[in-house]
Amino acid sequence: MSVVQIQYAQNNEFKSKKCGYSWDDSVPNLGGGLEVLKLSIDPVNRNNKLLVQASIHVVEETNTSDHIIVALFKDNDLGAVATAVEEVYEDYSQYGGLTTTVNLTHVLDLEHQRPVTLTIEVGLSGEGKININGGAGSRKLGGSLHSTLVVTEFTP
């Protein structure tokens, strides 16, 4: 394996949205969650692969869901190409939300040699308010929480 290029996007902005995905056998749809990061990469060779790594700091503000879902979308395709889930089952609303970090790793095959846009969204399994890069209701730690997306093009 040889690394061809690395691109990244990083965001420390506090964002909040009431949103969710179905917790069933359907693929999450683009726009169903809170958009956290977006990145375009121009592959050098269509025979290469993309290693996608995302780390998202997220909190469910009240106990309305049991799952925090991170979804990866390619270009403007409606369905997610990969997801990651963090399960949260206890009643933690008395603490003002439970902040957690959800990591997603995926190897993406290239279908063409033109720029690829990757989008990371986060949502709950059900309708509830979700926050990124902070706690319940506001930014925490002075803006030092950064959600990150790193894409590495490599030769297989």
N, C-alpha and C positions, 0 to 999 in steps of 0.2 A: 504494500500500500504506500502510495506517495501522495502527499498533500499538494494540490494544485493552487488553491486559493482559499482564503478564509474571509467571510463577511460577517458583520454582526450589527445588531440593533440593541439598544439599551434604553430603558425608560424608568425614571424615578418619579414620574407624575402620579399623584394620588388620583384614582378614577373610581367611580362608583356607578352601578347600574342594577336595576331590577331585571333579571333575565334568567333563563334556564333552558336546559335541553331535556329531552325525554330520557328517563332511565329505563329503556327497553332495548329491543334489538334493532332500532333504527339509528342510522348514522347522523351525528350532529350536523346541522345545516349552517352555512355561512350566514352571519348576522344574528344568529340565535343567542349569542353570548356577547360579552364585553370585549371589544377589540383591544388587545394589549400591545402587540408589536406587529410590525410589517417590515419586510425586507425583500429587496430584489437582488438577484444574483445572475450574472451572465456567464453561463458555463463555457468552458474552453473546449470541451469535447463531449459529444452526446453519449459516448460510451463510458464516461465517468459516472460516479454516484455522488449524492449529496448526503452528508451526515448532518442531521438537524438536531440541535440540542437547545432546549428552552428550560428556563428556571423562572417560575412565576411566584411572587409573594402575594398571597391572597387571604382574605378573611370573609367568612359568611357572617353578616352582621347580626342576624337573629337565627334561631334554630328552626329553619324552615325546610331543610334538606339534609340528606345523609351523604351526599357525594359532591365533591368539587371536581369539575371536569375541565381539562385543558384540551383544546382541539387545534390541530394543525390543518390549514387549508392551502391549496396550491392554486395559483392564478385566481380566477374567479369561479372555480369549480364549486358547486353548491355543497357537496358532501365532504366531510373531513377525510383526510388521508391517514390520519393517526390521532389517537387520543391517549390521555393519561388521566387517572382518577385517584383522588385521595378520599378515603372514607372517613367520615366524622359522625359518630353515633351518639355521643353523650350530649346532655343538655348543658351547653356552655354559655347560653345567652345571659346568664347572671354575671358573666365576666365581660360582657360587651363584645363578644365574638372571639373566635379562636384563629389566630394568624398561623398560617402554615405555608410551606414552600412546596409547590408541585413541580416535579421535573418530568420532561418529556424528551425521549430520544428516539429518533427514527432515521432509517436509511432510505433515501428516496432515489428510485431509478429515474434517469432522465429520458424523456420521450422525444426531445428535440434539442437543437443547439441554439436556442434563443432565450432571452431573459425569462427567469422564473420568479414569480412573486409569491412569497410565503407569508401567511397571516396566522398569528396566534390569537385565539379567543379563549375566554374562560367563562364558565357558567355553572349553575347549580343543577342538580337533578330535581327540577321543580322550579317554581317561581319564588324567588327570594332576592334580597339585595346582596350584591357581592362587591367587595372593594379590593383594589390592588395597591400595593406599595404603601400600606398603612394599616391601621387598625379599624375599629368600629367608628366610622364617622369622620376620620381625619388622617392626615399624614402622620407618620411616626418616625422617630430616629433622625429627624432633621434632614430628610431627603436622602439618606444613605441607603435605603432599600431600593435596589435596582432590579427590575425584572429584565431578563436578558435572553436574546435569541442569537445563537451562533450557528452559522452554516459553513461547513467545510466541504469543498469539492475535492474528491480524491480519485485516483486511479485504482480500480479494484485489483 
